Amino acid sequence: MELDYVKLKQIKPAITGYIRKSQVLLKRSGIPDENAVHDIRVLMKKSRALLKLAAPQLDKTYLDKNMAELREVGKIMCNWRETSVQRKIIKELKKENADLFSVHSENRVLTFLLEHQKTSNEFIEDATKTVEQIDSLLNKTGFRIRFESMNMIDPKLLIKELENSYYEISDLYLVCRNNPKPLKLHKLRRKSKDFLYQLLIFRPLNPAVIKALEKKLDRMTQDLGKFNDLAQLIKSSGYYYRMDDNDPAVDELIVKLREKQDKYMSKVWPVAYKIFCPGQNLVNILGFKLLVI
């Protein structure tokens, strides 16, 4: 007999699982490598996204404390991640444009990013202290979540919150499509990632359709992320175009970076349109009719 109800995935086990996995990655070696840093930051974002989903049903003090500490973990690791990403972009660009790079060796920002970063004793000592700080934050947050009851979470209110997220992103999509500024595009990426990570809870409603939607959102947010990485690199280089006072080689290098940004955005817009275009609604996107949750 076909059931007339669907049970959603539970939020609390998902978050505690993310925190445990983060701690395993953190302790796998003395200092987390690039992959571990990336994975831990993603797990923090997933945890915060689920807390946001349940936010209207949680004690505000409890919610704010957990959100702040999870955000702090990601913030601490942010510099590790950004330096690594920017170095990779520059190395890839140098490989593709060797002649161009040979004439702008005086750009100190780009030169620094190209240099191999040696691990000094000072760096190891600082990184070890940072790892201990992160582990302490994860321990405290994990402890609070384990002993916080979430048995009274109303699934209908979760769907309402997901719907609010969807319409907020739909509006943001139109803002970005009409005036694609880097800050707004970064916000579109952040909000879309929250929506992506929140969809996990609703997979049982229509597994095939929701998993397909997750794949589209993942591709879209990855391309937005690559666009943002390039925007941050350009910003950190201190570049500003002046007609009579610029190095033509650096100008050309920036144009190459802009071309890469264009390529990523050309992939973003068709996917974003199918998901967030005007007139769409959440039920149609998720493809289910629900009698009882």
N, C-alpha and C positions, 0 to 999 in steps of 0.2 A: 504494500500500500504506500502511495506517495505521501510524504509528510507535508503538512501545511505550515511548517515553521522551519527556520534555519537558525542554528546556533553560531554566533560569531566567534572568532578567535578571541582569547582573553588577552587583555592589555598587560596585566601584571607579570605573567610568566614571560611574555615577550621582552619586556624591559629588563627584568632580572637576568634573562639569558644574554642580552646584549652586554650588560655590565660584566657578567662572568667572562664572556668571550674577550672583552677588552682587557681584563686583568690577565688572562692567559697570554694574549699577544704582547702585553706590556712586559711580562716577566720571562718571555721566551728567550731573550738575550739581555745582556747588560744594558745596552742602549737600543731602543726600537729602530729597526731599519725603515727605509722609505715606505715599503709596503705596509708594515705594521702601523706606522703613523697614519697613513691614509685610511686603513681599515678601522682603526680606533676612532678617528674623527667621524667616519661614516656611522659607526655604531652609536656615537654620542648624538648625532643628528637624528638617527632613527628613534632613540630613546626620547628625545625632546619632542619629536613629532607626535609620538603616542601620548605623551603627557599633555600636549596641547589639545589633542583630540578629546581627552577626558577632562580638560581643565574646568569647564563649568560645573562638574560634579565632584571636584576635589577641594579640600580645604586650601584656601589661598596661601596661608603661611607655609604649609607643607609643599604645595606646588612651587612657590617662588624659590624656596630653599633648594629643592631638587633641580629645578631648571637652571638656577645660578651656578650650581656646582658642575652640572653636566656641560654647561656652556664654558665654564672656566677650563675644563679639561681640553676642549677643542681649541680654545684661545691660546692656551699654553703651547700647544703643538702647531699652531698656525704658522709661526715663523719657520719651523723646521720644514714644513710642507712647501711653503711658498718659495723658499730659497732653492729647494730641490727642483721644483717644477720650472722655475725661471731658468735655471741652469740647463735643464733638458731642452727647453725651447730654443735657447741660444745655440746650443751644440748642434741641434737639428738644422737650424737656420744656417749655421756656418758650413755644415756639410753640403747643404743645397746651394750655397752662394759663396764659395771659397774666395773667389776673386773680389767680391764686394767686401768681405771681412778683412782682406789684406790691406785695405786702404783706410780703415778707421780704428787702428789699434790704439789711438789716443783717447778713445771714449772710455773713461775709467769705470763707469758702471758696467758696461758690456765686458770689459777686460776682467773685472772681478768675477763676473758670473761664469766666464770661461775657464777661470783658474780651477785647478783641482783643489778641493778643500781638504787640507790635512787635519787629522784629528790630534789636537794638542792635549796635554794633561789637564790644562785649564778647562777645555771644552768637555772632557770626560767627567771631570769633577762636577761641573755645572749641570751636565745632562743627568748624572746620577742623582743629584738632588732634585731635579725636575721630575724624574721618574718616581721618586719617593713621594713627592707632592701629589702627583697624579694618582698614584695608588691609594693614597690617603683619601682623596676626594671620592674615588670610586668605592672604597670601602664604606664610607659614611653614607653615600647616596644609596648603595645597594642594601645596606642595613635598614635604612628608613623605608625603602620600598618593600622589602620582604615583610616587614611588620605593619604595613599599612593595608587595611582591608579594602578591597575594591569589589566586594561581592555585590554591592548595591548599584553598580554602574548600570544605567539604563541604556540598552542598545539603541532605542529610538532616538535618544538624545545624541548618541554618537553619530548616527546617520545625519541628524540635523546639523551637527558641527562639521561633518564632512561636506555637506551641501554648502554651508557657509564658506568653507575653504574654496570649494569649486567656483562659486560665483565671485569671490574675491580675486581669484586667479584669472577668471574670464575677463573681468574688468581691467586687470593689470595687463593682460595680453593685448587688449585693444589700445591701451595707453602706449605700450611699447611698439606696437605695430605702426601707430601713427607718428610716434616720435621716439625712435630707438636710442635712448641715452644709456650709457654703461651702467649707471647706478640703478635705473629702473629695470634693466635687463638682469642685473644681479639679483634684484628683489624678486623678479619673475622666477628665476632659477631656484632661489631659496624657498619660495612658497610652493612651487611645483614639486620640489623634493619632499617637503612636508606632506603634501597630498599623496605623492607616490608611496612614502613610507606608511602612511595611514591606511592605504588601501589593503595592506596585509590583513588587517582585522576583518575586512569584508570579503575576502576571497571565497568563503563558503557560500556566499549568495549566488555566485556565478563564476566558478573557478576559471574556466577557459577564457571567458571574455575579460575578466579582471586581470588575469596574468598577461594577456595580450596588451591590455592598456598599460600595465606596469612596464612592459618592454618598450613601448612607444615613449612613455614618460622618461624612462631611464636614458634612452638615446637622446631625447630632447634636452634633458638637463645636463648630460655629458657635453653636448655641443655648446650649450650656454656656458658651461664651466670652462671650456677651452677658450671661448671668446673672452671670458673674464680674466683668465690667466694672461692672455696677450695684452688686455687692457692694463692690467697691473704691471706688467713688464714695461710697457710704454711709459706709464706713470713713474715707475721707479727709475727709469733712465733719465728723467728730468727733461725729456724732449719737448720742445715747443717750436713750431715752425715760424721762422721769420724770413721774409723774402730775401733780405740783403745780408743776413748774418747767420747762415747755416752751412754745415758741411754737406755737400751733395751726396756723399756716400752714406751718411747717417740718414738723410732724407729718404734715400732709396731703400735703406734697411727698414725704416718705419713703414714705407709703402708696402714692402713685402709682408710685414706683420699685419697691416690693414687688409691685405688680400686674403691672408689666412682667416682673419675675422669674418670677412665677407663669405668665405667658403662655409664656415661653420653656421653662420646665420641663414644661409641659403638652405641648409638642412633643417633648421629649427622651425621656420615659418610654416611649411606645409604640414608638419606634425602638429604644431600648436593649433593651427586652424581647425584640423579635424577634431581636436579634443575640446577646444575652448571657443570656437566661433560663435557669433551672436545667434541666439535662438535655440542653442543646445540646452539640455537640462541633465542633471546628474543621473536620474533614473534611466534615461535613454542611453547615456554613455556606459553605465554599468550593465545595462541589458537584463534587468530582472523585474519581476512583479512579486512583491512580497506581501503575504497575508499576515503572518505573525513572526516576530523575531524572538 
